[in-house]
Amino acid sequence: MKTNLASLTGLILVGLAATAATPSFAAGASAPAAKTTYVKERADCETGRTAQDRATCLKEAGAAAQERKRNGLDNSGSAAQNATDRCNALPAAERADCIARIKGPTSANQRTSTSGSVAGGGVLRETTTTTVGTPTIITLPPGATASGATK
């Protein structure tokens, strides 16, 4: 009985020492929640439930865990806002087309199509804008044909 009690006391002391040595997490991110997230991400990597190969997935899960410890992860933004911010960085002439690819057609003469997938390597969006130009009128000299041969 004394042996079991001594072993139990040793385990408790080791557990307390490990807890004291664990770096503190920033406000808003609790250590148990961060650990749970890491364990889930790691399990997803091991079972192949991600679009990455196992080695890359594990590396990314570890990097995310480190950033969580430093309170460096910012998931507060939306994907739509992120896309709009990327479009706003473009020159004005290209900005409208970029926003049309993200949000959909902005005028009646535009058509947007989407193909691909995140798991397949990327989502491709294409916007086609139809514009009507002014016709070019070419006057041929007398005796000339459209093929360029003369009579």
C-alpha positions in Angstrom: 0.0 0.0 0.0 2.8 2.4 0.8 4.4 1.7 -2.6 1.2 2.5 -4.4 0.7 5.7 -2.4 4.3 6.8 -3.1 3.9 6.1 -6.8 0.6 8.0 -6.9 2.2 11.0 -5.1 5.1 10.9 -7.6 2.7 11.0 -10.5 0.9 13.9 -9.0 4.1 15.9 -8.5 5.2 15.1 -12.1 1.9 16.3 -13.4 2.1 19.5 -11.4 5.6 20.2 -12.6 4.5 19.6 -16.2 1.6 22.0 -15.8 3.8 24.6 -14.3 6.3 24.3 -17.2 3.7 24.6 -19.9 3.8 28.1 -21.5 0.8 30.2 -20.7 -1.6 31.0 -23.5 -2.7 34.5 -24.4 -6.1 35.7 -23.3 -9.0 34.2 -25.2 -7.2 30.9 -26.1 -7.3 28.3 -23.3 -4.7 25.6 -23.2 -7.2 22.8 -23.2 -9.0 24.2 -26.2 -5.8 24.7 -28.1 -4.6 21.2 -27.3 -8.0 19.8 -28.3 -7.8 21.6 -31.6 -4.3 20.4 -32.2 -5.2 16.8 -31.4 -8.2 17.0 -33.9 -6.0 18.5 -36.6 -3.4 15.8 -36.1 -6.0 13.1 -36.2 -7.4 14.5 -39.5 -3.8 14.4 -40.9 -3.3 10.8 -39.8 -6.6 9.6 -41.3 -6.2 11.5 -44.6 -9.3 13.8 -44.1 -7.4 16.8 -45.5 -6.3 17.9 -49.0 -2.6 17.8 -48.0 -0.2 14.9 -47.9 0.4 13.6 -44.3 3.9 15.3 -43.8 2.7 18.7 -44.9 -0.5 18.4 -42.9 1.4 17.5 -39.7 3.8 20.3 -40.3 0.9 22.8 -40.7 -0.9 21.5 -37.6 2.2 22.0 -35.6 2.8 25.5 -36.9 -0.8 26.4 -36.2 -0.4 25.1 -32.6 2.7 27.3 -32.2 0.8 30.4 -33.5 -2.1 29.6 -31.2 0.3 29.6 -28.2 1.6 33.1 -29.3 -2.0 34.2 -30.0 -0.9 34.8 -33.6 -3.8 33.2 -35.4 -6.5 35.6 -36.6 -9.6 33.9 -37.9 -11.8 36.9 -37.4 -11.9 37.9 -41.1 -14.2 36.4 -43.7 -13.1 34.8 -47.0 -15.2 37.3 -48.9 -13.4 40.2 -47.2 -10.0 38.6 -47.8 -10.8 38.3 -51.5 -12.0 41.9 -51.8 -8.9 43.1 -50.0 -6.8 41.2 -52.6 -8.8 42.8 -55.5 -8.4 46.3 -54.0 -4.6 45.9 -54.2 -4.8 45.7 -58.0 -4.6 48.6 -60.4 -8.0 50.3 -61.0 -8.3 48.9 -64.6 -8.2 45.3 -63.2 -10.0 45.8 -59.9 -13.6 45.7 -61.4 -12.9 42.4 -63.2 -11.4 40.9 -60.0 -14.4 41.9 -57.9 -16.7 40.4 -60.6 -14.9 37.1 -60.4 -15.3 37.0 -56.6 -18.8 38.4 -56.2 -20.3 37.5 -59.5 -21.3 39.6 -62.5 -21.7 43.3 -61.8 -23.3 44.2 -65.2 -25.6 42.5 -67.8 -22.7 42.0 -70.2 -20.7 39.9 -67.8 -20.8 36.1 -67.3 -18.8 34.4 -64.5 -18.0 30.7 -64.4 -16.4 28.7 -61.6 -14.5 25.4 -61.8 -12.2 23.2 -59.8 -12.1 22.6 -56.0 -10.0 23.4 -53.0 -9.2 19.7 -52.6 -8.2 19.5 -56.3 -5.7 22.4 -55.9 -7.7 25.5 -56.5 -11.0 27.1 -57.5 -10.8 28.9 -60.9 -13.1 31.8 -61.6 -13.4 33.3 -65.0 -15.4 36.4 -65.9 -16.2 37.2 -69.6 -17.2 40.8 -70.4 -18.8 41.3 -73.8 -18.3 44.7 -75.3 -19.5 46.1 -78.6 -16.9 47.9 -80.7 -17.3 50.2 -83.6 -17.1 48.5 -87.0 -14.2 49.1 -89.2 -15.1 50.0 -92.8 -12.5 49.2 -95.5 -13.0 50.7 -98.9 -11.5 48.7 -101.7 -10.2 50.3 -104.8 -12.1 49.6 -108.0 -11.3 46.2 -109.5 -10.0 44.8 -106.2 -11.5 41.8 -104.5 -11.7 41.0 -100.7 -9.1 38.2 -101.3 -6.5 40.8 -102.5 -6.5 39.5 -106.2 -7.3 42.0 -108.9 -9.5 41.3 -111.9 
